[in-house]
Amino acid sequence: MNTYLDNTIEVLENKVWEYKKFPTILIETCHNARKKKIRDLSLNELRTLLTQDIGVPYILPSVMAALEKDLLTDTRFYPGDLLLAAVSMPERTWRRPEHEAIGKKLKSLLDNARQDAEWKVNSKIEDAVSRFSGWFEAWLFAGALRAPLVIANEMKPTSASVSETVRLASMNNLSADYARSLFHFIRNERFERE
């Protein structure tokens, strides 16, 4: 049975990049990885393609499979570099309907891992995970904007604070990551309106 894993990104996207003299190793790596079957891509190639936003709909399931085995997979640079690439993808990528289930699975894995006393990552990864968890939870809960607007209406325009947002979010059974993302969303919305 021929699946997408038996195809290349070039075939799946129906786009062949012309061979050129490559100005950087990164461009050459991406070019060559697009010509390999998805199942044959190394973890380093998956991370590289993900960070370059190349073939994401086709490689994301393979990335998730690797993260399910080990959230802190070390593809080349340090433990968690694949995780960092995944949670650092643009929000617009995660908001695609075909990625929602994978995003939910990743959020669940992260929630469980972060509750473990042995969860130790560098601050760059922890910050990216917190941002991803916060906005993704907000997006899922709010149906894009519904909950932030309801909570924003409960907040006093002149006294909006992170602690007030956390209090209101906890009343709605939302996490502190969500509350911080919500606070920044509300603050930015107010600033743009003024």
N, C-alpha and C positions, 0 to 999 in steps of 0.2 A: 504494500500500500504506500503510495507516494504522498507524503505530507509536506507541510511548509518546511519542516526540519530538513528535508532532502533537497531543498532548493536554496539558491543563493539570494541575497538581497537584490542583486541585479535582476534576476529573473522575477522575483516577487514584485519589485517596483517597476519592472519593465523599462529600466533605465540603465544603459551601459555608459560608464564614464570612459572617455577616450584615454588611451595611454599617453602620458606626457612625462617629461622629465620632472620628477618630483622635487619641489623646493625644500621640503622638510620630511623627516621620518614619519611624522604624524600623518601627513597627507598620503604618503606611500602605504602606511599601515592600514588606513581606512580604505584606500583603493583596493588593496589586496584582500582585505577582510570581506568586502562586498562580493568578491568572486568565490568565496568559500561557502560550502553548504552550512546552513545555520547550525546543524548538529556538530560540525567540525570546528566551530569557532572556539578559541581558547577563552578562558575567563578574562585575560588581559584584553583580548580583542573585543569581547562583549563590553567591558568597561569603557574602552576607548570609543567604540561606536556610540555607546549611550551618552558619553560626555559631549560627543560631537553631534548628537541628535540625528544619527544616521540609522535608518532601518528599525527604529524603536518599536513599531507595532509587531515586528517579526522577532526581535530579540528579547523583548521584555519577558515573555514566558520562560525563556532559558535563564535570564538573570534572576527571576524569582525562584526558579528551581534551585539555583546555586545558593541564594540567600536562605532558602528554607533549610538547606543542609547546614549552613554556617553563616549567620548574619555578618560575622566579622571576617569573611573570606578575604584573603590577601592575594590580589591578582598580580601585583608587581611591586607596589610602593610601600604599603603598610596594611596591617589588619583593619578591615572595614572600608578599604578604598572602593570596593564595588557597591557597598551600602551607601557611601557618600555620593557616588555617581547617581544612584537610583533616587535618593531623597532630594537631590539637588536638581533633578529635572524640572523644567518650567511647569508651573501650575497648569498651563493650557494643555500640556501633554497628559498629565494625570487626569484631567477633567474629561478626556475623551471617553465616551461610553464604553468602548472596548477595553479600557484600562481600569475601570472602576473596581472590578472584582479583584484584580491583582493589587490595586492600591489598598483595598480593605484587608486583604491577606497580609500585606506588608505592614500596615498599621497595627494589626493584631499581633504579629510577630514582635514588632517594636514595643508595644505595650507590655507584653509578657516579659521580654528581655529586660526592659528598664525597671521592672519590679524585682528582678533578681539582684541580690546583693553583690554578685560577682560581675555585674555589667560594668565594664570599665572601657571607655573609649576616650579619644582625645577631644578637646573642647570644640574643634572644628566639626567633628562628626556629631557630637552631642547637640551643638547649636543647630546644625542642619536637620537632625532628627526631630528636635523640638519644633522647628519651624514647619516641617512637613506634617508632623502629627497635629499641630494646632490648626493649620489652615485646612488640612484634609478632613479633620473631624468637623470643623466649622462648615465646610462645603457640603459634606454628607448630611449633617444635621439640618442645615439651613436651606437645603435645596437651592444653593448658591447664595441667597441673600435674606431669606425670610427671618431667621432667628436674629441675625445682627440688627436688623431694623426694629424688631420687637424690643430687644434689650436696649438699643440706642434710645428708643422712645421713653424707656423707664429711667434713663440716666439724666441727671441735671446737666444742662449744657455747660455750666461754668465750673462744675466740680467733678467732671469725669476723671477718674483715676484708675490705675490698674487694680487697686484693691477693691474698688466699687464694682468694676467689671468682673473680677474673680467672684465676688459675693453673688452678683446676679447670675453669673454663669453656673455657680455651684447650686443655686436654687433650681436651675434647670438641668441638673445632673451632667454638667459639662466639665471637662478637665481644665486644669490651670493653663496648659498649652493653648487650648482653645480660647480661654479668656484673654490671654496676652495677645493672641492674633486678633481677637475681636476688638480689644482696646485700640490696637493700632489701626484697624480698619475704620472704627468709629472716629478716631482722632483725624485720620486722613480725610474721611468724608466731610467732617465738620470744617476742616481747613479749606477744602476745595469749595465748599458752599459759601464761605465768608469772603 
